[in-house]
C-alpha cells in the first residue's frame, strides 16, 4: 500500500484529486485521507435539490457537490475525515467488507468501539459514524467513506431538505439515520488532525510509502475541479427530471407553486395565488436554471426577492 497526501480543503478539488488517482495512479493499492470545508456531497444519481436545502446551504456558505460514486448524500466539514482506497478489482463485484472491515479494525485498535453496520456503514452502538460508496471501472475499484470525528451535527441536520416531500423524482433518495461523532465516544481528547494521523498509521502500518504525484498533476487536478466538479452542468445538470409542489403563505396570502424541471432547469411553472407582479414571473422563470443567483434578481425586480425560496 502507498498513500498520497492532499492538504486541500476545497470540496471540488478533493473530488478531482480522487478522480485523478483513480484514473492515473500506477500503484495497485492506494490510500488517501482528506478533509473538506463544509459541503453537502451527493451521489452521482441523486436529485441534489431534494437532498439539500439550497437556500440554507447558500446562506451558510456550504458548497453543494456531486461525486462520481452512487449512494446517498453526506455532510463534510473539517471535523470529518474521509478515507479513499483504490485497488484492483478483477471480478467487477462491489465488496464493501473488503474496505470497511480494515477501517473498523483500525478504529478498534485505537480504542474506538466501532462496528460494521448494514452493507456500507460503520457505527458506534446504533449510531452511524461512517457511510461509504464505490465506483468500479475496468479492473479498478474506488471505495471512499466518511468518518464523523468532530463534525457539526447541528449543521448536518439543518442542511437536510426537510421539504423533500415536495419533490417527485426518480433520483436515489438518502435514508436518514441517527449519527454521532467518534469524539463523543472516545476519551483520547485529540484534535481531528491527530486522529487523522493515528488512523493513517493504523491503516498503512510501519512501512507505508508516501507516493508523489508526477509533474503537471496538480494543474490537471485543478482543471478537473474547475471544469467538472464546480460546474453547473455536472453538479445540477445531471439532476434527473422531477416535479415540485409547495404550498405556503407568502405576503399574507396562500400561494401554491408547481413546476416541472429537467437537468436543473424549470420547464414550466404555475404560481397560484401569487400577487400579480409575481404571477407575471411564470413566463420569465420558464427556462431558468434553479440557481439562486439567477432567480433572486428576477424576483427582486418583480417586487419581492424572497419569493425564490418557495421554489426549493
C-alpha angles and dihedrals in degrees: 000000000000128000133212126209121227113177095178120117094193106118093208093048091048092056089050091049090055093048092049092054092046092053100036116018107115095205121097096219119039132174127192129178118192145156134212136204113249112314141144106229113199132194122261094253100042133112099240093197091059093045103049128032099238099199091054092046092050092047091051095043092244117154122230111219134182115208131202096245127075129237131079137322122280134187122236129194134147090277090062120082116206123202127200128192123188117188143150116280112189100176099044090233122142105235110178096175091061089067105025099051094059089053091049090049091049092051092048091052087053090053099260112135094222129157137184109259125195116331102311110011139091120211143182105218106321096331123096121237099167142031124185143190138189143213124196122198122170108320096336133088129199114203121181135171144174128243113199103213105154103345123159096253092183090060090045092056096042093056096053108104104250087182092064090123088069089070128077106193144144091224117120109265124219118240109226115224135176109272136194140181123253089225090062090062101034121072098202090105092210126154116248092257091059091046089053092052092048090050091049091054093048093049098044103034128216098305100049116149123218112222123209128217118244123250112288095021096112091053090050091049092049090050091050091049092050100040099037118017098036093043126106090227094060100034102042105004091070091060110121120240115281144167125228134199127180128177115195144143111258125178088351095305133097110254130188119199120192128174145156121225138185128185088001094302126116110242098182134350140189124195108193117194095010119139112267094256091054093041087063088061091078092085094043094047094051107100093016122130115243089250120135090214088062101034100045096060091048091052092044091054090050092054107271126055092190094068091085090069089069088067093069 
